[in-house]
C-alpha cells in the first residue's frame, strides 16, 4: 500500500542497509520470475499508473506467502494486488515489491468452498452456480479477485461476500492464522483488512447452499445484461468510484443532481452513462482522475453538505491530492 519509504531506485547505492545488487540477487534467487520496473497500467482496470520497482506473479498460495515474507525481510514495502479492478495506481508507480495474487485454486467440499485469493470472483461464482451452489450469485458479475472481494466486502443488491464468508486464511507479521467472519468487522464495502494493510488474504472459505442451477445462471445472466446497459464499457474505470452515503442516497444521484454527469477535467470524465463512474479517456494519467474526483467531492459537498468517500483504493500517491 502507499508508503513514503525509500526504494531501490530512490537511493543510488543502498536500500534498508543493503546494496541494491544484493536485493536484486536475493529476489532473483528467492523469487524466480520476479522482474524489475514493470509497468502496472496494463494490469489495472483503469489502464493508468507507473511501474512497480519489483513484481512477481504468485501462482500458488505458498509462493504468495513466501514472496510477502521475503519482501518484508528485505525491508521492501510489499503490495499484494489481485486483479486491480478497484485500485488507482499513481503515475510514479508503486515502490518496493508488488505481488500479483494468481493462486486461483478452488476446492469444494459439500457446501463449503475454499478459494485462493487470486481466484477470479466472477468466474468462481459462475462455476459454483454450474454446480448448483447458491449464496454468491449476486457477485456473478463483480470484477476482481476473491482476496480483493474479502478485503473490500464486495457486494451488490444489498448483499456482500462477508455475508457468506466462514473464515479467511491470513498472513500477518510473518505468521499465518485463520480469522473467522466476526473477526473481520465487515461493513459496507469495508473490513478490518482495509485498515490493517499488513494482513494479506491467502485463502477464503465460504458456506453456500444448494440451489437450482438454471435459475442461478439465469440470475447471473440478467445481471450481466443490466450492467452492460447501465455501465460504461468504452473507457477504463474501476466501477463505482465513490461509496453510497447511505442505502437511500446513491452517490450517482448526488453527482448527477450537482450537474456533473459528463463533466470533464483534463483526460478524465464523469461518465455520461453512470454518474458514479469516473472514466479514463485516452492518454489519461492517474493525476487526471484524482483531480476530477476531488472536484466532484468539492461540488457535491457544497451543494448537499455530503463528503463523498472514495471506494477506490489509492496506491503510490502522496497523502494529498496531486
Secondary structure in CASP SS format (residue, H / E / C, confidence):
PFRMAT SS
TARGET T0000
AUTHOR 0000-0000-0000
METHOD secondary structure of the structure
MODEL  1
X C 1.00
X C 1.00
X C 1.00
X C 1.00
X C 1.00
X C 1.00
X C 1.00
X C 1.00
X C 1.00
X C 1.00
X C 1.00
X C 1.00
X C 1.00
X E 1.00
X E 1.00
X C 1.00
X C 1.00
X E 1.00
X E 1.00
X H 1.00
X H 1.00
X H 1.00
X H 1.00
X H 1.00
X H 1.00
X H 1.00
X H 1.00
X H 1.00
X H 1.00
X H 1.00
X C 1.00
X C 1.00
X C 1.00
X C 1.00
X E 1.00
X E 1.00
X E 1.00
X E 1.00
X E 1.00
X C 1.00
X H 1.00
X H 1.00
X H 1.00
X C 1.00
X C 1.00
X C 1.00
X C 1.00
X C 1.00
X C 1.00
X C 1.00
X E 1.00
X E 1.00
X E 1.00
X E 1.00
X E 1.00
X E 1.00
X E 1.00
X E 1.00
X C 1.00
X C 1.00
X H 1.00
X H 1.00
X H 1.00
X H 1.00
X H 1.00
X H 1.00
X H 1.00
X H 1.00
X H 1.00
X H 1.00
X H 1.00
X H 1.00
X H 1.00
X C 1.00
X C 1.00
X C 1.00
X C 1.00
X E 1.00
X E 1.00
X E 1.00
X E 1.00
X C 1.00
X C 1.00
X C 1.00
X C 1.00
X C 1.00
X E 1.00
X E 1.00
X E 1.00
X C 1.00
X C 1.00
X C 1.00
X C 1.00
X E 1.00
X E 1.00
X E 1.00
X E 1.00
X E 1.00
X E 1.00
X E 1.00
X E 1.00
X C 1.00
X C 1.00
X C 1.00
X C 1.00
X E 1.00
X E 1.00
X E 1.00
X E 1.00
X C 1.00
X C 1.00
X E 1.00
X E 1.00
X E 1.00
X E 1.00
X E 1.00
X C 1.00
X C 1.00
X C 1.00
X E 1.00
X H 1.00
X H 1.00
X H 1.00
X H 1.00
X H 1.00
X H 1.00
X H 1.00
X H 1.00
X H 1.00
X H 1.00
X C 1.00
X C 1.00
X E 1.00
X E 1.00
X C 1.00
X C 1.00
X H 1.00
X H 1.00
X H 1.00
X C 1.00
X C 1.00
X C 1.00
X C 1.00
X C 1.00
X E 1.00
X H 1.00
X H 1.00
X H 1.00
X H 1.00
X H 1.00
X H 1.00
X C 1.00
X C 1.00
X C 1.00
X E 1.00
X E 1.00
X C 1.00
X C 1.00
X E 1.00
X E 1.00
X H 1.00
X H 1.00
X H 1.00
X C 1.00
X E 1.00
X E 1.00
X E 1.00
X E 1.00
X E 1.00
X E 1.00
X E 1.00
X E 1.00
X C 1.00
X C 1.00
X E 1.00
X E 1.00
X E 1.00
X E 1.00
X E 1.00
X E 1.00
X H 1.00
X H 1.00
X H 1.00
X H 1.00
X C 1.00
X C 1.00
X E 1.00
X C 1.00
X C 1.00
X E 1.00
X C 1.00
X H 1.00
X H 1.00
X H 1.00
X H 1.00
X C 1.00
X C 1.00
X C 1.00
X C 1.00
X E 1.00
X E 1.00
X E 1.00
X E 1.00
X E 1.00
X E 1.00
X E 1.00
X E 1.00
X C 1.00
X E 1.00
X E 1.00
X C 1.00
X C 1.00
X H 1.00
X H 1.00
X H 1.00
X H 1.00
X H 1.00
X H 1.00
X H 1.00
X H 1.00
X H 1.00
X H 1.00
X H 1.00
X H 1.00
X H 1.00
X H 1.00
X H 1.00
X H 1.00
X H 1.00
X H 1.00
X C 1.00
X C 1.00
X C 1.00
X C 1.00
X C 1.00
X E 1.00
X C 1.00
X C 1.00
X C 1.00
X E 1.00
X C 1.00
X E 1.00
X C 1.00
X C 1.00
X C 1.00
X E 1.00
X C 1.00
X C 1.00
X E 1.00
X C 1.00
X H 1.00
X H 1.00
X H 1.00
X H 1.00
X H 1.00
X H 1.00
X H 1.00
X C 1.00
X C 1.00
X C 1.00
X C 1.00
X C 1.00
X C 1.00
X E 1.00
X E 1.00
X C 1.00
X C 1.00
X E 1.00
X E 1.00
X E 1.00
X C 1.00
X C 1.00
X C 1.00
X C 1.00
X C 1.00
X C 1.00
X E 1.00
X E 1.00
X E 1.00
X E 1.00
X C 1.00
X C 1.00
X C 1.00
X C 1.00
X C 1.00
X H 1.00
X H 1.00
X H 1.00
X H 1.00
X H 1.00
X H 1.00
X H 1.00
X H 1.00
X H 1.00
X H 1.00
X H 1.00
X H 1.00
X H 1.00
X H 1.00
X H 1.00
X H 1.00
X H 1.00
X H 1.00
X H 1.00
X C 1.00
X C 1.00
X C 1.00
X C 1.00
X C 1.00
X E 1.00
X C 1.00
X C 1.00
X E 1.00
X E 1.00
X E 1.00
X C 1.00
X C 1.00
X C 1.00
X C 1.00
X C 1.00
X C 1.00
X C 1.00
END
